[in-house]
Amino acid sequence: MSGIRVLSGADRLDLADAQLKGRRVGLMTNPTGIDHQLNSTIDLIHRRYQLTALFAVEHGIRGDAQAGAKVDTAVDPLTGITVYSAYGDNSHFSDEMLDAFDVLVFDIQDVGARFYTYLYSLAYAMEACARAGKAMVVLDRVNPLGGVKVCGTVLDTRFSSFVGDYALPTQYGLTIGEYALYVKDYLRLDLPLTVVPLTGWRRKLLLDDTDLPWVAPSPNCPTLDSALCYIGTCIFEGSNVSEGRGTTLPFQVIGAPFIDGQLLAREMNALSLPGLRFRPTAFCPTFSKHQGQLCHGVQMHITDREACDAALDGLCLMETVWRLWPEQFNFIRWAPDQPYAVDRLLGTDRFRTREMDARSLIADALPALRNFADQTKRYLMYD
């Protein structure tokens, strides 16, 4: 592979020898937990240390569960080690789970977006370990979207959920190790925490600027382009418009049976959003919303990653669909007794209630974004 050579925390396990040798090790990971030679962190730790427990987050330890699908406690057939579910009803560690290890290792690639549940799986594990007097080791990984841009909305904690907790921006610009350091202080945790750092990475680098492989962090984030668009288009999960699940371009294509793709593309391109073009398209999802139905809509094409503001772009796209098809477009709830899903994803209800339009909502968040960037400077481990 070409690109700047970067070694992840998993390539530098020897730096955690003092924390791991002679102790029962638990590991929270998934298929993104690999070293530079594509060896699984499960195998690396199993060979080198006393691995006694595995912990599966959303999508499962081997990545074989779709979004939201139940993840059951089972036995990993490759190692014979018990895999405890740390997702859904089990997202907070039980006494049985805590009793299975002395030190917990976390090695998962996130995507740099507040909606990603892996962030909260890590934070909840940190809370549990702090209560139980257990140590944690986080094997750091790059933020695939880089560590410079901080944008979007900052979550109002009244809308906290498993798809958005703490006062985080939509795109927060931290590595998973830096995030762990931030959360430890944010939650005031008395936790022995070791972050095994990266080498070779600089904040301006996106994942494809490096020689690291892309391993899909979840089934519906198959490429870096999907991750870049996800910052803006994830909010469509809170509507009756397909965000492209069940297609080969999730989060890059947006559509529904009632949308006129040609009209939508013209309207969006007329906004002249920097670094972005919209192309009319059609697709038929194989699962999820509008399964088996022909949908028309647009594909987002990012032409300038630095200039593009995906959080604003996604809001403008939703706003335009809402304006053009007001009778057909709807916001949805994931369960009858829950708040509107879009409020959880945006971290506010001011867009759905029309208190603010797309541009004013993003502009209103700027002071909070600057405050977050200032607060997190002390946790930055890389230039």
N, C-alpha and C positions, 0 to 999 in steps of 0.2 A: 504494500500500500504506500502511496505517496503522502506527503504532508509532514508537519512537524512532529517529531517523535515525542510521545507522551507516555509516561508510565503511570498507571492508576494505583490506588492503594493496594489492590490485590496483587500487584507485581512486587510489592514491597512489604510482604508479610513479616519479614525478618525484623522490621522495626517494631512489631508488636509482640515479639517473642517473650518479653518480660511479663506481659499481661496474659499471654495464652499458655505458655508452657506449664505443664503440671496441673492444669485446671480443666474442669469440664466446660466445654465450649458449646454454646448455642449459636446458631447462624440463621439470620433472617436474610433471605436472598431470593433471586429468581433467575431466569436465563441470562439477564444482563450481567450477572456476577461472574465475570471471566477475567483471566489475565491476558497479557499481550499475545500469548500463543493460543488463545481461545479455550484454555482449560477452565473448567468450572471451579469457582471458589469452593463449592461443596467438596469436590475431589481434592483440591489443594489442602484444605483444612483437615479433611478426613485422613489424609496421608500423614500430615505433619503434626497434628495435635489430637487431643481426645475429644472428637466431635460427638456430642451426646444428644443433640436435639436440633431439628430444623423448624423454621417458622415461615409459613406461607402467607403472603399478603394477597391482595386482589390479583386474579389471573393465575394463582397457584405457583408452587415452587418450581415447576417445570414449564410454566406459561401455557397450560392447556385448558384454562378456564376463561370464558368470554366475560366481558364487562358485566359486573353485578352478579355473576353466577356464584352459587354457593361454593365455598372452599371448605372441604371436610378434613378433619384430622385423619391421617392415614400413615402407612409405612412407605418410605421411599424405597422402591424396588432395587435401586442401584447400590444403595449403601446399607439397607436394612434398618435405618435410623427413623425414629418416629418423626413425622412431620405434623406439627401442631398448626391448626388454622389460627391465624392472627387477623382474621377478616370477618366482617359481618358481626354476628352475635359474639364473636370471640376477639374483637378488635382490642379489647383490654385484657392483659394477661391475667390468667387465673393462678392460684397458688400452685396447682399442678404444673403449669407451664414454667413458672419461676423456679420450681424445685428441680427442673431438669438440667440446669446449667449453673456455672459459677460466674461466667463472663459471657456477654452476648456480643456477637459481631454482626454488623449491618453492612451489606454490600449489594446495593441496588442502584441502577442508573435511573435518575429521575429525568423529567423533560423541561424543567425550569418554569413550570406553570403552577399557580396556586391550586388549581382544581385537582391535581394529581394526588390520589389517596396514599401513595407511598410516603409522602411527607408526614402524614398523620399517623401512619403505622409506625414510623420511626419515633415520632414524638410520644406516642402512647407507650411504646416500649421503653423509652427513656424514663417516663414517669413511673412505670412499674418497677424498673430496675432501681430507681432512686428510693422508692418505698421499701424495697426488699434488701437494700444494701449491696446490690450487684453492680459490677463494673460493665462498661460498654466500650467497644472499639468500633469506630466507623471507618471503613475503607473508602477514602475519598474518590470521587469521579468527577469528570468535567461537567459543567453545565453545558449541555449541547447547544444552547442558544447563546452562549457566551456569558461573560460576567460583567458586562458594561451596562446594557440597557435595562432600566427599571421603568415599567410603564403599566398602564391600565388603571384599574380602580384599586383602592386599598379597602380591604374587607372591614365592614362595620361588624363588630363581634356579636351584635344581636342576630346576625345571620350565620353564625358559626355552624358548621356541619362537617361531615367526613369528606366533602368536596370543597372545603374552604374553612380554615380555622386560623385563629390568631390574626393580627392586623397586618397581613401580608399583601403586597401588590400582586396583580395578576401575573406579571413577569417580574421576578424578584432578584435576578442577577447574582445568586449565590450558588456555590457548589453544595452538594449534599452535606459535606463535612462542615462547611461554614454555616449552613443552616442549622446543623446540630448544635454548634457552639452558640448560635443566636437563641435557639429554643431553650437550651439549658438555662440561660440567664433570664429569658422572657418568662419562663415558668418557675424560676427560682429553685432549680433542682439541685440538691446535694448529691451529685452523681460523679463518680470517677469516670471521666470520659477521655478517651484517646482518639484523636483523628490521625490516621496514617495519610500523609499528604501526597499529592501528585508531584511529579517532576516533569518539566518541559512545557507546562501549560501556562498561558498568559490570558488575562481577562478578555482581551479582544478576540480570542480564538473561538470560533464555533467548532462543533465536532468534526465537520468535514475539512477544516483547516489542519487537522491533526492526522496522524497515521492510525488512529483508533478505529476499529470496525464499528459499524452501526448494527446493534442488535436491538430489535424492536422491543421497547420497554413494556409494551402491551399490544394485544392483537390488532388494535385499531390505530396504532401509531407506527406504521411500517417504514416510514422514511423520515429524514430530517425535515423535508418540506411539509409533511403532515404535522410535525411538531411546531414548526414556525407558524403555520396557519391556525393550529389548535389554540394558540393564545387568543385569537379573535373569534373563531367559529365554534368553540366548545359551548358557548351560550345557547346555540341552537338545540342543544340537548334539552333545554327548558322550553321548547316550543313543539308544535306539530309539524315542523319542517325538518326533513332529513338532513343530518350533518354528514351524510355519506357512509355511515356504518352499513356494512353489507355490500360495499363496493371496494374496488382496488385503490380508491383515492379518498379514504376517510378524512374528514375535516378540510379537504381541499375542494370538494364539491358540496354544494348546498342546493337543495331543491325539494319539490313536492309536486303532486299531480296537478295542483291548481295554478302553478306558476308558469308564466310565459318567459322562458329563458332569454329570448331575444330582447324583450322589453327590459328585463331586469339587468342584463349586461349593458344595454345602452344607458340606463339610468345610473348605474354604478360607475361606468367609465366617465360619465359627464361630471361626476364629483371630483375627478382628477386627484384621487388619493395618491400621495407620493409612493413610488416604488411598487405599484400594484396595478395589474390589469385584470379584467374579468372577461371570460369567454363563455358564451352560451353553450350549454351541454345538456345531455339527457342520460339518465341511468336508471337501472332497475335493481333496487336493493335485494340481496338474497336473504337478508334477515333484518331485524329491527324495524324502525318506522317505515311504513309503506312497502313492506315486504312483497315482492312479486308485482309491484305496480310501477308503471312507467312514470318517472319523475322528470320534470324539466327544471332547469335552474342555471347555475353558473359554476365555473371552476375559477378559483383564485390562483393567479400566477404572480408570484413575487419576483419583481424584476430588479429590485435594489433592497437588499436586506437591511442595510443601515437606515435608509430613508423610510422604509415601511413601518407603520405603527399598527401592528396587527390587532391590538385591543380596540383601537378606534375603528379600524376597518370592519371588524366583525359587528360592532354596534351599528355602524352606518348601514351595513348590509341588512341586518335585522330590521332596522328602522325603515328601510326602503321597502322590504317585503311587507311589513305591517301597513305602510302607507298605500301601497299598490293593491293589496288584497286584504282589506280590513275585515271583510266578512268571513274569509276562510282562515286567516292566520289566527292562531290561538297560543297562549301560554298554557303550560301544563303543570300538573303536580305529579310527583312520582308515587305518591300514595294519597288517599283522600284526606287524611288528617295532617298532611305536611304542608309547609309553606310552598309558594310557587317555586319551582326548581330554578328559574332564571334569577330569582332574588338570591338564592344561595350561591349560584355560580358567579354573579356579579358582586356579591357581598353587599348589596343594597337593593331597595325596592323603588328607588327614585326614577329608574328608567321605565319599569313596567307601569307605574302609576302616572307616567307622563309629567312628573315634577321636573325632570330634566331630559333634554334630548341627548343624542349621542355625543355631540361635540361639547356641550356644556358639562356633561357628566365627567368626561375625560379632563376637561380644563379644571373643574372643581377639585379633582384628585391631585393636581400638581403639588400643592403644598405638602400633603401627606406623603407623596412619593419622595419628595426631597427630604422630609423628616426621616423616612425609613432609610434612605441612602446614608444619611448622616449617622443614624443610630447603629447601622451595621458596619461602618468603616472599621471598627475595632476588631471585627471577626474575620476580616478579609485576610486570606493566607497567601494570596498571589498578586503580582503586579498587573 
